[in-house]
């Protein structure tokens, strides 16, 4: 089976064989639930030489997606231009070595997004929640979490023709009504531009370095949210869940049943599976063979995918189309290849 057929087959569950490069952990935001950030000036930037050494080791390991995930340098900082250039150069390097870059580095200007389109097959930014109430609590020291700024990114991505991933974070102080309003906003923007590939539905998971603590969202609520999201979102948007944040609680049968319940509710993608979840470092990603052992006895088939969905291939610049085409040929030759 060609992976391009995945979205039409209800028993197919996809994931992206991925690896994460972090240009820097420094970030001017101070989200109280963050386990990723470092203080500005305290995190050395990833050099192109070190990045190339990492990437060359991956060329024979079946990795297709290189996620460029960074802390944010303030838009008015004198270092912003150098920060952005490092991100661009890392994407360009990954492309030159045959990988497919996907960038998620916080809100960008129109010009920055337009430039990164030339070296990314897709991009992403979590919407999290639209409610401005969080600016009084978990986001009170996080200027780039202003809901209008994040919505604007989704709109600009549509206007620029960038295949995009966004998502919601649950359990950070929002209400149930906030969930549905945020999902409806995503659906409305996608209805205008048709560019949103996936919506991630992510439960808050407590880490060891944050100052925020909450048990307001139980994992047992996630299937309900997925079912409602499937009613709100257009059918051509895939619902993604992070298996390392779902498949974590209790003994093995209970953990497996939580993941399976999410699939039964309508989730069809497990995101990028890489050696480390940089945002949630206390929750290791499961290997793809572990996921197969959980979901395939229940009748699902786990299949690797690219970070750009086939219907968006024609949106890409010619250089990116050529690299994607080489991966599509590999898919046809080895549709169930176990890359991890």
N, C-alpha and C positions, 0 to 999 in steps of 0.2 A: 504493500500500500504506500502510495506517495504521501508524505507528510502534508502536502498541500490539501489533501482531502480531509484532514483531521477535523476541521470545524463542522463538517457535515455528518460526522459519525458520532453518535451520542455515546458510544462506549470508549471513545479515545480520550485519554488524558495526556496532555503535553507538558513538557518542561524544556528549559533551555540549558544545555551544557555550558556553563559560564565560569568566568574568573573575574575577580574584582581588582581593579587598580585604584588606589586612593592617592590622588595628587597631594592632598594634605588633609589632616584632621582638624586643622584650625577653623574656627567658625565664630562669626560675630554674634550669632544667635545664641541664646541660652534657654533652650526648651528644657523644662524641669524634668522631663522623662528621658532625656537623651543619654545614651551610653556610647556615643560616637565621638563627640566633639573634644577638641583641645583648645586652650586659650590662644588667641591670636599671637603669633610670634614664637609659640612653644613647640610647634610641630614642623619638623623639616619637610620640605617638599620632595616628592618623588622625582628623582632625576630620570632623564630619558635613557641613560645608560643602564640604570638599575631596572627600569621598566622593560627594556629590550632583553636583558638577561632573563627576566621572569617569563616573558612572552615566548622566547625561543624554546624554553623548556616545555612549553605547552603545545608546540606544533604537532607533536605526535600523540597527543592525549585525547583527541576528539573534541576539544573545547572549540566552540564556534563564537560565543558571545564574550566580548570584553566589556564589562560594566565599568564605566568611569564614574566613580562615586566620590564626591568631595565635600568637605566643609566649605563654608562660604566666606569669601573675602568681601568686605563691604563694598557696595557699588561706587562709593565716593572715595575709597581708599586709593592711595598712590600705587598700591601693589595690585590693584584689580586687573590692570592690563596684562601684567606678567602672569598672574594666576590664570586668566583666561587663555593666554597663549600656551601655557603648559598643558592645559586641558586639550586644546586643539592639537598640539603636537603629539600628545599621547594617543589621541584618536587616529591621527595620520599614521603614526608608527604602527598601531595595531592593524590598520588597513593594509599597510605595506607588507606585513607579515602574513596576510591572508585571513585575518580575523574580522569579525563584524562588531564594530563599536556601538554601544548604547550608553548615552550620557544622562546622568541625573545629578546635577550639582546645584540645585536650588534655582530660584528665579533668575532669569537672564533678560538682558535687553533684547529688543527686536533684532538689532544688528548682530548681537552675539548668537542668537538662535539661528539667524540666517547663515552665518558663517559655519556654525556647527552642523547644519544640514548637509554641508558638503563632505563631511567626514563621519557621519553617523547614519546608520540604517534606520534607527529609531531613537527616540528620546523619551524622558519621563519626568514627572514631578507629582508627588503625592498632594492631593487636595487636602487630605486629612479630614477636616470638618469645616463647613462654611460659617458656622455660628461665630459672631464676633465676641461672644461671651468668653471664649477661651483666651482672648487677649487680656483679660483681667486675671487669668490664673496661669495655666501652663505655658502660655505664649506671651506673657506680659513683658518678657525681655527678648522677644524674638520678632523683630520688625518684619522679616520676610515671610512671616506666617499670616500676614494680613490677608483675609479671604479674597478680597478684590484683586490683589496682586497675583494670587495663585490662579484664580479664574482667568485673568488676563493671559497667563501663560498658555492655558488650554486653548483660548481663542487664537492667540498668535500662532500656535502650532498648527491650528487648522488653516489659518490664512496662508501660512508658509508651506503647507502640504507636508508636514512632518508626521509620520506614523508615531503615535503617542501612547504612553501608558500612564495612568493616574490611579488614584485609589483613596480609600478611606481608612482612618485609624480609629478604632473603637475602644472606649473605656478611659478617655482622658478628660472627662468632665462634661461631655455633650449629652443631649437628650435623644430619645428615640426619634422624635420628630426631626431633629437635626440630621439623622441618617438619611431619611427619605428626601429631605430638601437638598442635601448634598448630591444624592444620586440623581435626582431630577435635574439639577443644574448640569451635571455631566451629560445626561441624556439629551438635554436641549442643545448644548454646544455640539455634540456629535451629530445631532440631527441636521445641523447647518453645514458641517464640514466633512463628516464621515471619516475622521482620522484617528479615532481612539480605538486601539487594538484591544486593550485589556483594562479592566478595573480590578485593582487589588483590594480585597477585603481583609484587613489585617487587625487581629486583636492585639491590644496593648499587652506586652509581656514584660514583667518587671525584671530589671537588670541590676547589676551590682554597683554601678557607679552613679546612678541617678539620685535625685532628691525627691522625686514624685513617687507616690505609692497608691495604688488603687486596685480594688477588686470589683469595680462597678460593672465589668463586662465579663460574664462567664462564657467559657468556650462552648457550652451547651446552647448559647444563644445564636451562635454563628450560622447554623443551618437555617434558622428562621430568617436571618438577615439575607442570606444567599437567595432563598426562595423569593423574598420580596424584591431584592435587587434584580432578579431575573425577570420579574414582571415590569419593573421600571425601565431597565436599560434595553436599548435595541438589541435584537438577537445577534447582530454581527459584532457586538462587543463581548469578548470572552471574560468570564469571571475567574479571577486568579486568587488562590489562597496560598499562604506560605506554610508548607508542611511542617517546618521546624517549630512553628509557633502554634500549630494545631495538634500535632502528634507528639505531645510532651507530657501529658498528665497521667499518673496512675500506672498500673501494670499494662503489659503489652496488649491484651485483648481490648481493654478500655481505650487505650491510645489509638489503636487501629480503628475502632468503631467510630471515634470522633472524626477522623479523617474521612472514612467511608460515608458518614452521615453528610459531610459537606459536599462530597461528590454526588450523592443521591439528590441533594438539594439543588444542584445546578452548577457547581464549580467544575471547570474543565481544564484548568491549567495550574501548574505548581511552581511557576516562575523559574528564575535562574537557580540552578543547583550548582553551588561552588564550594570550595574547601572551607570557607568561612563566611558567615553572615556578619558583615562589618557593622551593620546598624544594630544587630542583636547578637553580640558576640558570645553571650551566655547560652545561646541556643544553636548548636551546630546543625548545619544542614545534613539531612540523611542522604546516604548514597542512593543512586538510582536503583541499584539492585535491592536495597532495603524497601524502597517504595514499591517496587514490583512485587515483592513478597507479600506486601500488605494489600495492594489493590487488585492484582491479577486474579487471585482466588475468588474475588467477588465479581469477576466478569469484566473488569476494566482492562484496557491495554495502554501501557505507558510508552509514549513515543517522543523522541527528541524533536525539537523544532528550532527554527532560526529566530533571532530577535526581531525580525520583520516578517509579517504575515504575507503570503503570496500575493494577495490582491493589491498590496501596496508596492510591489516591486517596481512597477512602472512610474511611481512617484519619485524614485531615487535618481540622483545624478548618474551619468553614464559610468563613471569610475566605480561607483558603489554597485550598480547593476551587474557589472562584470564579476565582482567578487561574490555577490549573492548567487549568481548563476552557477558558479563553480560549486557552491554548497548545495544548490538545488540538484545538480547532477549527482552528487554524493548521496542525497536523500533517495533519489530514484534507484540508485544502485544498491543501497543498504538501508531500506526503510525502517528496519527494526534494530539497527546496529546499537549495541550496548556500549556507549561511549564512556561510561564511568563504572 
